[in-house]
Amino acid sequence: SANTLPQKGLIAPTSPATVMRVALSVFGAVAASNPVGKVLQLLDSLAQKITNEGDAEGRQYDKFVEWCEDNAKDLQHELDNAAAQVEELEAAIEQAESGIETSESRIQELSSSIAEDEAELEKATEVRTAERKDWAKADKSLAETIDTLTRAIAMLKKSATGFMQLDRTAVGKLVGSLSAVIDGAVFSTHDTARVKAFLQAQQQESASVSNDGIQTIIEVLEDMMAKAEGQRSEATKAETEAKFNYEMVKASLTQRGKQQNKELNDSKKALASHQESLATAKGDLETAKKDQATDAASLQSLQVDCMQTATDHEASVEGRKEELKALAAAKKVIEEKTGGASDRSYSLLQVSDQTDDDQPNVESVVQMLRMLGRKQNSMQISLLASKASSTIAANAGKDVFAKVKGLIEGMIQKLLDEAQKEAAEKAFCDKEMAETEEKKAEHEEDIDALTGKIDKADASITSLTNDIATLEAELGNIATSQKEMDQNRAEEHKDYEAARSDYEQGVEGVQTAIKVLKEYYGQAFLQQPEVSTHSAAGGSAGGIIGLLEVAESDFSKLLAEVEADEKSAQSEYDAQTKANKLSKAEKETALKYKTKEKAETEKELEELKSDREGEQSELDAVLDYYSGIKKRCIAKPEPYEERKRRREQEIEGLKEALEVLENETAFLSVKTVKRHI
């Protein structure tokens, strides 16, 4: 048997062959000729074999069921993890696709804006160039007009005071110069007509002009020059403002172009990063889905195999029950229906008609028993020899054969009972030792498997803890960075507001000062008398106004620069804030799933530890029982094999003694059988 433990000192039952041999030795030819009894023995042996096989199959099935449950649990856990991973990867893909869409839209928007700004700057430059050219041409014309009027006024003033008489040559030049000037759009029709009349009069040889007429023409020309100077001043101011506006537009577009190009490069990098993340996530998702499908197929195959095995086991159990039922029915029929026939055909011989001459010589049997007792050092056989001798002495002339035979058969039965008892103990020890060692091995195997799973869960928890700590640290860094950015942006905006206010006030102050100076010195130019103790410092005022205009241009340019810097800084801040939000969302999603996975793994770890503690408790109980059963089954003063050998020799000796008696009754047995037939 597979469960038999061939350890020295264990109690093993006497084999059925040995017991049968002893029984046949007792009953001799009669028992050997009983086929019905043999059939009953074979039926019992076959039933026991089928029962033992059923027990072994049941233990194997229980172990198989446990294996199915463990593997199904592991595969289901893998499927749950795969589902969580698929969900996480799908979320990552969705985020990456959203990032790609946002980046592509932003790239298109920035590219379009950059192209529009470049076109706008190019157009503004063309317009500015044309404006500058027109202003230069007009300023030159006005400068020439003012110069001509100045010279004409000076000539007329000298003529009016008598310091110089106008000759025809001078008058001709004056007429030629003024004729080219008075047609300008800046002069009124009335003034132009008066000057033309004066000029036409001067061209006549007989014409004469009074001082009052000359003074009137001088006033007209001075008014015309004031208007020309005013127009020139306005044109210069307009030119300055146009230049300032162009510089502001150019600075703003240039600065915005730099910022947009930087943001465009960042968007392209972000697009490449999102595309890479998308490709990686899709590859991982494909792998995860394949693993998920493989695990699902494995789980389904496992369930099918386990269910099929369960069905086969049920069929096997049912078939075994039917077979045992059939064997029991056959045995019952044989025992109920063939008892009488067997007794008549194979019963022990009747010896009631034996005579004194038929009794065997039992003295030799007593002598054999004594020799056997001394040889085997058996107190029981020695006592049997003494009882047989006493029986012969006390029953002289009576049926000594039957009494001695009864003593020997009783001893044989006693030895058989002892052998059966030891065989039952041996079977019990073999069964309990085998089952206990099998349970011990199963619990140790389960504990090893649980320990491996616990170690794996511990490692997974450690890895997840590190990942969570890293994500939390990165989220903390993002929050700290965003907070610092918010503070810096607030400080930068505050500085911008202060600078903008200063520059705007500076521009306003300079423009007001220029206006005041121009208004005063413009009147001084028109009203200055020919002889005076004081004259306005027109030349110095012109220099001051020029410096103020330079300051105005500088302030305006700096104002445009700080506004462009503020816009650039705000745009950069907005872009980085958006990137931080996207990164924060991604990391928070990863943190959420990893925290969930860690919690599930920790829960699984607690269950595994609880299962291992349960297995360890059961193993401890098995080990305690194993220790007790070893003391019962192994700690024997005499090995079972030695006891078995000695008992077989005793039975063999008793068999020889019976042979002596049986030889005396063999003839009677044959006659009795014939008589019954």
WOFENWO-V532789 format. One line per field, one symbol per residue. ss: DSSP state (2 for helix, 1 for strand, 0 for the rest). phi: phi as a letter, one per 30 degrees, with the letter a starting at -180 (. if undefined). psi: psi as a letter, one per 30 degrees, with the letter a starting at -180 (. if undefined). Layout:
ss->???
phi->???
psi->???
This chain:
ss->00000000000000022222222222202222002222222222222222222222222222222222222222222222222222222222222222222222222222222222222222222222222222222222222222222222222222222000000222222222222220000000222222222222220000000022222222222222222222222222222222222222222222222222222222222222222222222222222222222222222222222222222222222222222222222222222220222222220000000002220000222222222222220022222222222222220000022222222222222222222222222222222222222222222222222222222222222222222222222222222222222222222222222222222222222222222222222222222000000000022222222222222222222222222222222222222222222222222222222222222222222222222222222222222222222222200000022222222222222222222222222222222222220
phi->.dddcdcdjddcdddeddddddddddciddddccdddddddddddddddddddddddddddddddddddddddddddddddddddddddddddddddddddddddddddddddddddddddddddddddddddddddddddddddddddddddddddddddidacdcdddddddddddedcdddddcddddddddddddddddddcdbbddddddddeddddddddddddddddddddddddddddddddddddddddddddddddddddddddddddddddddddddddddddddddddddddddddddddddddddddddddddddddddddddccdddddddbddddbdcdcddddddddddddddddddddchcddddddddddddddddbdicddeddddddddddddddddddddddddddededddddddddeddddddddddddddddddddddddddddddddddddddddddddddddddddddddddddddddddddddddddddddddddddddcdddbadbbdddddddddddddddddddddddddddddddddddddddddddddddddddddddddddddddddddddddddddddddddddddddddddddddddccdcdbddddddddddddddddddddedddddcdddddddddddd
psi->kffkjhkkfkkklkkeeeeeeeeeeefbfeefgifeeeeeeeeeeeeeeeeeeeeeeeeeeeeeeeeeeeeeeeeeeeeeeeeeeeeeeeeeeeeeeeeeeeeeeeeeeeeeeeeeeeeeeeeeeeeeeeeeeeeeeeeeeeeeeeeeeeeeeeeeeeeefgfkkjleeeeeeeeeeeefeffkffkleeeeeeeeeeeeeffkefkkkleeeeeeeeeeeeeeeeeeeeeeeeeeeeeeeeeeeeeeeeeeeeeeeeeeeeeeeeeeeeeeeeeeeeeeeeeeeeeeeeeeeeeeeeeeeeeeeeeeeeeeeeeeeeeeeeeeeeeeeeeeeeeefgeeeeeeegllkkgfgklfffkljfeeeeeeeeeeeeefhjeeeeeeeeeeeeeeefhkfaieeeeeeeeeeeeeeeeeeeeeeeeeeeeeeeeeeeeeeeeeeeeeeeeeeeeeeeeeeeeeeeeeeeeeeeeeeeeeeeeeeeeeeeeeeeeeeeeeeeeeeeeeeeeeeeeeeeeeeeeefeeeeegkleklfkkkieeeeeeeeeeeeeeeeeeeeeeeeeeeeeeeeeeeeeeeeeeeeeeeeeeeeeeeeeeeeeeeeeeeeeeeeeeeeeeeeeeeeeeeeeeeeeeefeikekkeeeeeeeeeeeeeeeeeeeeeeeefgeeeeeeeeeee.
